[in-house]
Amino acid sequence: MDPFSAIPHELLSSISEEAADWVGLDSLIRVSPRIAALFIPEGGSDQAHPDAIYLVENILRTNSMVSHRLHRFFRMCADLRSPTFSSGCNLTLAEFMAQEYSSPLSPTSVTGTALRDMVRVAANIQRLACACLTTFLARTRAVQPIGYGKDAAGKLKGGEPYPAREAGPPSWVEEYRIYRALWHLQLHSDVWNVSPQLDWSISELQLHLRISGCRVPTQKSKKGVTGESEPTGDEMRAVSECLQDICAHSNLSEPLVANAETFYLRFWLELPDASSLGGQDAPICDFRVWSPPPLPPSEEDTCKPSAAQWANTVSDTEGRNIHGMWHMLPTFEAYGRRALFQRCTLLDRRPLLALGMVFWDYWRLYNLGLMPARCSDDGDGNSQVVRAPDGTEVPVGFNPSLTTSDEPQYRWSEFAAARLVQEKQGEQE
């Protein structure tokens, strides 16, 4: 029985339009034959229904994740699913990737089958994003932060625990980085499926997806410190490996070299169904699903001055969350400047990726003692406190304050060491 059968058409339309996320729309299609009928072609035609397109475009326009650039990935994946795409496409991969894909969908640009399939894909990505965020947060919150301290004689020592403050639920920018990685993985999977018929190069696709890992130095460079690289490769790697841990059955490609001097990447040939999750880090599939948070305020909004200070603005998604530090941490070690009492190497970024460190904003990293709070550019340069996202005032600098200049490197290494311990415990269970 359709639970919405007695609802007037006008009210049902309003309910459908208020489905602000993909899981909501996908659920409506599943439980209401009246909504499902919009996504099921009639009379042997596979033409998409205008009302179904309207509902999808409404989410592409209003959803805080896909409305910021990711709507392009939705349209590209929908195009790749067209039954005539492979046979009628004369584009090179470079030409396909160069298209804007900003025009709204229409009955002539998408089939009904492809549209329904894309709602499932987008809903699955939303569920996977929540699962990954839940996993990364649980791993990070389980770590006891460690820094420097003083022994009874007043000498410097390592292994000193310090408290971590709770930063609260994920911010928009943290969630966006997860969604971005998943949509990149989805497009990689869809292009992989059509590439044999079109003779498209997967290695070329990696360049278009900005998959350029940050080269891990093994020795001191003669050219000095190199610049930052794109964040997308590390984000995709972190999400891909997280899904391997929480999914019982992996469907992965062979290792792909993004760059001869960087890391090996293994991507999903097809993203897992969120309903099948359950593995080393998640023996029971029990991930809560939520709607993404709203877009952060504009950087020009003086009512919210703390957003830019904590790297939680829309523009902060363009670069790495910790900027040059992601490269400098292993570089210090490669240059022979290992921190005192450092137990775990930072040349291997995998443990930090497994903690989701490439996704967290400054506020979360500050509360973990890993990043300093800084005064805003237009604020009082002599102020000793700064306004936090939760409305409180917190001390400028690291919290707790540093004992030596290399203590940040030591604290990061202790987080990496803690993740390795988590992995060993997971293998024994």
C-alpha positions in Angstrom: 0.0 0.0 0.0 1.3 3.5 -0.9 1.5 5.5 2.4 1.2 8.7 0.3 -1.9 7.5 -1.7 -4.3 9.8 0.2 -2.1 12.9 0.0 -3.2 15.5 -2.6 -0.9 15.8 -5.6 0.1 19.4 -4.7 1.1 18.4 -1.1 3.0 15.3 -2.4 4.9 17.5 -4.8 5.9 19.8 -2.0 7.1 16.8 0.1 9.1 15.6 -2.8 10.7 19.0 -3.4 11.7 19.2 0.3 13.7 16.0 -0.1 16.9 18.0 0.2 19.2 15.0 0.0 19.5 11.9 -2.2 18.7 9.4 0.5 15.4 11.2 1.1 14.5 11.1 -2.6 15.6 7.5 -3.0 13.5 6.5 0.0 10.4 8.3 -1.4 10.8 6.5 -4.7 11.0 3.1 -2.9 8.0 3.6 -0.7 5.6 5.6 -2.9 4.5 4.1 -6.2 3.2 7.6 -7.2 6.8 9.0 -6.9 8.3 5.8 -8.4 6.1 6.1 -11.5 7.9 9.4 -12.4 11.2 7.4 -12.6 9.8 4.4 -14.5 9.4 5.0 -18.2 6.0 4.2 -19.7 4.9 2.7 -23.0 8.2 1.3 -23.9 9.8 4.7 -24.0 12.9 5.3 -21.9 12.5 9.1 -22.0 12.9 10.7 -18.5 9.8 12.3 -17.1 10.0 16.1 -16.7 8.8 16.0 -13.1 11.5 13.4 -12.2 14.1 15.7 -13.8 12.7 18.6 -11.8 13.1 16.7 -8.5 16.7 15.8 -9.3 17.6 19.3 -10.5 16.1 20.7 -7.3 18.6 18.6 -5.2 21.5 19.4 -7.6 20.7 23.1 -7.0 20.0 23.1 -3.3 22.0 20.3 -1.7 25.0 21.8 0.0 27.4 19.2 -1.3 26.6 18.7 -4.9 25.6 22.3 -5.5 29.3 23.3 -5.1 31.0 21.8 -8.2 30.0 18.2 -7.6 26.8 18.5 -9.6 29.1 18.3 -12.7 30.2 14.8 -11.6 26.5 13.7 -11.3 25.8 14.9 -14.9 29.0 13.3 -16.3 28.1 9.9 -14.7 24.6 10.2 -16.0 25.9 10.9 -19.5 28.2 7.9 -19.3 25.2 5.7 -18.5 23.4 6.6 -21.7 22.9 3.4 -23.7 24.1 5.2 -26.8 27.1 6.9 -25.2 29.8 4.3 -26.0 28.5 3.7 -29.6 27.9 7.4 -30.5 30.8 9.1 -28.7 33.5 10.6 -30.9 35.1 12.6 -28.0 38.6 12.0 -26.7 38.9 11.6 -22.9 40.4 15.1 -22.7 37.4 16.5 -24.7 34.9 14.7 -22.5 36.5 15.9 -19.3 36.8 19.5 -20.6 33.0 19.9 -21.0 31.3 22.0 -18.4 28.3 19.8 -17.8 26.5 22.8 -16.2 23.4 22.7 -18.2 20.2 21.3 -16.5 19.2 17.8 -17.5 16.4 17.4 -20.0 14.4 14.5 -21.5 16.7 14.6 -24.5 19.9 14.5 -22.5 19.1 11.7 -20.0 17.1 8.5 -20.1 14.6 7.5 -17.4 16.7 4.5 -16.6 19.9 6.5 -16.2 18.1 9.1 -14.1 16.8 6.5 -11.6 20.2 4.8 -11.6 21.9 8.1 -10.7 19.5 8.7 -7.8 20.6 5.3 -6.4 24.3 6.2 -7.1 24.0 9.6 -5.3 22.1 8.1 -2.4 24.7 5.4 -2.1 27.5 8.0 -2.0 25.7 9.9 0.7 25.5 6.7 2.8 29.1 5.9 2.1 30.1 9.4 3.1 28.4 9.1 6.4 30.0 5.6 7.0 33.5 7.0 6.2 33.0 10.1 8.4 31.8 7.9 11.2 34.8 5.6 10.9 37.4 8.4 10.6 35.9 10.2 13.6 35.8 7.0 15.7 39.4 6.3 14.9 40.6 9.8 15.7 38.5 10.1 18.9 40.0 6.8 20.1 43.5 8.2 20.1 45.0 9.5 23.3 47.1 12.6 22.3 50.7 12.5 23.4 53.2 15.3 23.6 56.3 16.4 25.5 56.5 16.8 29.3 59.0 17.3 32.0 60.3 14.6 34.4 61.0 15.1 38.1 64.3 16.7 37.4 62.8 19.1 34.9 64.2 17.4 31.9 62.3 17.0 28.6 60.5 13.7 28.1 58.2 12.2 25.7 55.0 10.1 26.2 53.1 12.9 28.1 49.3 12.5 27.6 47.3 15.7 27.1 43.5 16.1 26.8 41.8 16.5 23.5 38.7 18.8 23.2 35.7 17.5 21.3 35.2 19.6 18.1 31.6 18.4 17.6 30.0 17.0 14.4 31.7 17.3 11.1 31.8 20.7 9.5 30.7 21.4 6.0 34.3 21.5 4.7 35.2 18.2 6.3 32.1 16.5 4.8 32.7 18.1 1.4 36.2 16.6 1.1 34.7 13.1 1.8 32.0 13.7 -0.8 34.5 15.0 -3.3 36.7 11.9 -3.0 33.6 9.6 -3.4 32.4 11.4 -6.5 35.9 11.3 -8.0 36.0 7.5 -7.3 32.5 7.1 -8.9 33.6 8.9 -12.0 36.8 6.9 -12.2 34.7 3.7 -12.0 32.2 4.9 -14.7 35.0 5.9 -17.1 36.7 2.6 -16.4 33.6 0.8 -17.6 33.4 2.6 -20.9 37.2 3.0 -21.6 37.7 -0.3 -23.5 35.0 0.6 -26.1 36.3 4.2 -26.5 40.0 3.5 -26.1 40.4 6.0 -23.3 43.5 5.9 -21.1 42.9 5.4 -17.4 46.3 6.9 -16.6 45.2 10.0 -18.5 42.0 10.1 -16.4 44.1 10.3 -13.3 45.6 13.6 -14.5 42.1 15.0 -15.3 40.9 14.0 -11.8 43.9 15.9 -10.2 45.3 12.7 -8.8 48.9 13.8 -8.0 50.2 12.5 -4.8 52.6 14.6 -2.7 56.0 13.0 -3.3 57.4 11.5 -0.1 61.0 12.4 0.1 63.6 9.8 1.1 66.5 12.1 1.3 67.4 15.8 1.3 66.4 17.4 -2.0 69.0 19.4 -3.9 66.3 21.8 -5.1 64.9 22.5 -1.6 61.3 21.9 -0.5 58.9 21.4 -3.4 55.5 23.0 -3.6 52.2 21.6 -2.5 50.4 19.1 -4.7 46.7 18.6 -5.3 44.7 17.2 -2.3 42.4 15.0 -4.4 44.8 12.0 -4.7 45.3 11.7 -0.9 41.6 12.2 -0.3 40.7 9.4 -2.8 43.3 7.1 -1.3 42.1 7.7 2.3 38.4 7.0 1.4 39.2 4.1 -0.8 41.3 2.4 1.9 38.6 3.2 4.5 36.0 1.5 2.4 38.3 -1.5 2.1 38.4 -1.8 5.9 34.6 -1.4 6.4 33.5 -3.5 3.4 33.6 -7.3 3.6 34.2 -7.7 -0.2 36.5 -5.3 -2.1 36.3 -4.8 -5.9 39.5 -3.1 -6.6 41.7 -2.3 -9.6 45.3 -3.4 -9.8 47.7 -0.9 -8.2 47.9 2.2 -10.4 50.9 4.5 -10.4 49.7 8.1 -10.3 53.3 9.3 -10.6 56.5 7.4 -10.8 57.7 9.2 -7.6 54.6 9.0 -5.5 52.4 6.3 -4.0 50.5 3.4 -5.5 46.8 3.8 -5.8 44.1 1.2 -5.9 40.7 2.4 -6.8 37.3 0.7 -6.7 36.1 -0.7 -10.0 32.7 -0.2 -8.5 31.9 1.6 -5.3 30.4 -0.8 -2.7 26.7 -0.9 -1.9 26.4 0.8 1.5 24.0 -1.9 2.7 26.9 -4.4 2.4 29.3 -2.6 4.7 30.9 -4.7 7.5 34.5 -5.5 7.9 37.5 -5.1 10.2 36.5 -1.7 11.5 32.8 -2.3 11.2 31.8 -5.9 12.0 28.2 -4.8 12.2 26.7 -2.5 9.6 25.2 0.2 11.8 26.1 3.6 10.2 23.8 6.5 10.8 22.9 8.5 7.8 22.3 12.3 8.0 21.8 15.2 5.6 24.9 17.3 5.0 25.3 20.6 6.9 24.5 23.9 5.2 27.1 25.8 3.2 29.4 27.9 5.4 28.8 31.7 5.4 30.5 33.8 2.8 34.0 35.0 3.7 32.6 38.6 3.4 30.0 37.9 6.1 31.3 39.8 9.1 28.8 38.2 11.4 30.8 35.0 11.2 34.5 36.1 11.3 35.7 32.7 12.7 35.0 30.7 9.6 38.0 31.8 7.6 40.3 31.5 10.6 39.5 27.9 11.0 39.7 27.0 7.3 36.0 26.2 7.1 35.0 28.3 4.1 34.1 27.2 0.6 37.4 28.5 -0.8 39.3 26.3 1.7 38.3 23.2 -0.3 40.7 24.3 -3.1 43.9 23.3 -1.2 45.0 20.9 1.4 43.5 21.3 4.8 46.9 21.7 6.5 48.6 23.2 3.5 52.4 22.8 3.5 52.6 20.9 6.7 51.4 17.7 4.9 54.6 17.9 2.9 56.9 19.3 5.7 56.2 16.6 8.3 58.0 13.8 6.3 60.5 16.3 4.9 61.8 17.1 8.3 62.5 13.4 8.9 64.0 13.0 5.4 66.4 15.8 6.2 67.5 14.0 9.3 65.5 16.2 11.7 63.6 13.5 13.5 61.8 14.8 16.6 63.1 13.8 20.0 61.5 10.6 21.3 59.7 10.0 17.9 58.7 6.4 17.8 56.9 6.3 14.4 58.0 7.4 11.0 56.1 10.1 9.2 57.5 9.0 5.8 54.6 6.6 5.5 51.4 8.7 5.4 49.0 5.8 5.4 48.4 5.8 9.2 47.5 9.5 9.1 45.3 9.0 6.1 43.5 6.2 8.0 42.7 8.7 10.8 41.1 11.1 8.2 43.7 13.8 8.8 43.5 15.1 5.3 39.8 15.9 5.9 39.7 17.7 9.2 39.5 21.5 9.5 41.7 23.7 11.7 39.1 23.6 14.5 39.3 19.8 14.9 43.1 19.7 14.5 43.4 22.6 17.0 41.4 20.6 19.5 43.7 17.6 18.9 46.7 19.8 19.7 48.0 19.5 16.1 47.4 23.0 14.6 47.7 26.4 16.2 44.9 29.0 16.5 45.8 32.3 14.7 44.3 35.7 14.9 42.4 36.9 11.9 44.2 39.2 9.5 41.9 42.1 10.3 41.8 41.5 14.0 44.0 42.6 16.9 47.5 41.2 16.2 48.2 41.3 20.0 45.2 39.4 21.1 45.8 36.3 23.0 42.5 34.7 22.3 40.4 34.0 19.2 36.7 33.3 18.7 36.1 29.6 18.0 33.3 28.1 15.8 31.4 27.1 18.9 31.3 30.7 20.1 33.9 30.3 22.9 37.2 32.1 23.1 40.3 29.9 22.9 44.1 30.7 23.4 46.1 31.7 20.3 48.8 29.1 19.4 48.8 25.4 20.1 46.6 24.0 22.9 48.3 22.8 25.0 51.2 25.1 24.3 54.4 23.7 22.9 57.5 22.8 24.9 59.9 22.9 22.0 59.6 23.9 18.3 59.7 20.2 17.1 56.8 19.1 19.4 54.2 19.4 16.6 56.1 16.8 14.6 56.3 14.6 17.7 52.5 14.9 18.3 51.7 14.0 14.7 54.0 10.9 14.9 52.2 9.8 18.1 48.9 9.9 16.2 50.4 7.8 13.5 51.8 5.3 16.1 48.4 5.1 17.7 46.7 4.2 14.4 49.2 1.4 13.9 48.3 0.0 17.3 44.6 0.2 16.4 45.3 -1.8 13.2 47.1 -4.5 15.2 44.3 -4.7 17.7 41.8 -5.0 14.8 43.7 -7.9 13.3 43.7 -9.8 16.6 39.9 -9.5 17.1 
